[in-house]
Amino acid sequence: MAIGPLLPSAANAGCSAPAKYEGRSDNWKVSTTYDSSADIKSYEIRYIGKEEALDGTVGYAFKDSRNFQERGESAILRKNMKITGRFTVVAPMEEEDGFVLEMRWNGNQETIPIERKK
């Protein structure tokens, strides 16, 4: 039985692994993904602090990034709260090693470094 050369599938041609970034503080855990081959970027911000529930708003803003400029607010903070976003992108990803996420809640503020995972 003859075996021919293995050729890469056309579906895999030009694909690259998504760029993943992660950061963490005592109160927050954040992960972001930029998938150029699918033209999608997404983020997840999760509250991991000790407070069960707090009144007020939670504000977030990605800073010092050419790929993530999102910001927003949520009406209330709860244990295991999760803030997510998913977007279609039209521009190619800009290479960057990291950026920061600024969180504001219940009179507190943290700046969380987010680094690219290899």
Phi and psi in degrees as a GROMACS rama.xvg file:
@    title "Ramachandran Plot"
@    xaxis  label "Phi"
@    yaxis  label "Psi"
@TYPE xy
-87.4258  137.931  ALA-2
-115.732  123.956  ILE-3
-86.2387  173.386  GLY-4
-66.1095  146.231  PRO-5
-84.5836  126.658  LEU-6
-110.849  143.996  LEU-7
-65.359  145.062  PRO-8
-66.8313  144.344  SER-9
-63.2529  -28.387  ALA-10
-67.7662  -26.1574  ALA-11
-93.4329  -8.18823  ASN-12
-66.1147  131.085  ALA-13
78.4887  1.51524  GLY-14
-81.9951  144.04  CYS-15
-132.862  154.795  SER-16
-67.7683  142.265  ALA-17
-61.2856  145.711  PRO-18
-82.7876  126.774  ALA-19
-116.037  138.356  LYS-20
-129.076  142.486  TYR-21
-141.064  151.548  GLU-22
-153.717  161.975  GLY-23
-156.488  146.459  ARG-24
-132.997  -173.206  SER-25
-66.0498  -23.9313  ASP-26
-112.215  -19.16  ASN-27
-137.505  147.294  TRP-28
-128.979  131.562  LYS-29
-131.551  140.66  VAL-30
-138.183  140.289  SER-31
-132.397  153.394  THR-32
-138.568  136.845  THR-33
-124.016  110.093  TYR-34
-108.692  95.1067  ASP-35
-63.5804  -35.4682  SER-36
-69.8219  -26.523  SER-37
-102.954  -1.48357  ALA-38
57.1856  41.5869  ASP-39
-131.668  139.229  ILE-40
-127.671  148.421  LYS-41
-148.514  160.923  SER-42
-146.733  155.643  TYR-43
-138.901  125.581  GLU-44
-117.1  122.492  ILE-45
-121.847  132.978  ARG-46
-79.1549  124.341  TYR-47
-122.739  13.2281  ILE-48
-70.9222  179.007  GLY-49
-88.6527  -20.7378  LYS-50
-66.0516  135.513  GLU-51
-73.3037  -45.5698  GLU-52
-157.385  143.084  ALA-53
-133.619  144.938  LEU-54
-82.8068  155.636  ASP-55
113.333  -165.835  GLY-56
-111.973  158.098  THR-57
-115.678  123.967  VAL-58
-114.346  145.379  GLY-59
-139.915  151.191  TYR-60
-154.307  123.551  ALA-61
-78.3237  136.032  PHE-62
-134.316  157.647  LYS-63
61.1531  31.6628  ASP-64
-126.767  142.1  SER-65
-90.3452  -11.592  ARG-66
-106.982  -30.2752  ASN-67
-121.678  110.902  PHE-68
-120.137  10.5593  GLN-69
-66.189  150.935  GLU-70
-151.607  159.489  ARG-71
-179.866  -178.027  GLY-72
-138.737  150.913  GLU-73
-124.375  146.788  SER-74
-70.8434  -29.6389  ALA-75
-149.198  154.166  ILE-76
-107.78  129.3  LEU-77
-130.171  155.43  ARG-78
-54.1416  136.2  LYS-79
64.4031  22.5655  ASN-80
-59.6007  143.82  MET-81
-133.558  130.213  LYS-82
-113.942  125.964  ILE-83
-130.248  158.585  THR-84
-152.919  146.388  GLY-85
-143.972  129.478  ARG-86
-136.741  147.569  PHE-87
-83.0817  136.063  THR-88
-113.508  148.06  VAL-89
-114.303  -19.6145  VAL-90
-98.3475  149.845  ALA-91
-65.664  153.247  PRO-92
-66.4675  137.627  MET-93
-89.0242  131.741  GLU-94
-67.5889  130.632  GLU-95
-155.467  145.956  GLU-96
-83.2581  -24.3342  ASP-97
178.164  177.309  GLY-98
-161.298  -168.859  PHE-99
-130.313  157.97  VAL-100
-121.448  125.615  LEU-101
-100.938  124.941  GLU-102
-114.102  138.708  MET-103
-132.124  128.055  ARG-104
-159.721  139.911  TRP-105
45.0571  41.8327  ASN-106
81.3689  0.544265  GLY-107
-103.12  158.223  ASN-108
-146.992  136.264  GLN-109
-135.363  145.256  GLU-110
-113.821  117.633  THR-111
-107.136  119.42  ILE-112
-69.9527  137.12  PRO-113
-120.656  123.49  ILE-114
-116.952  148.73  GLU-115
-71.2292  134.822  ARG-116
-91.2962  136.203  LYS-117
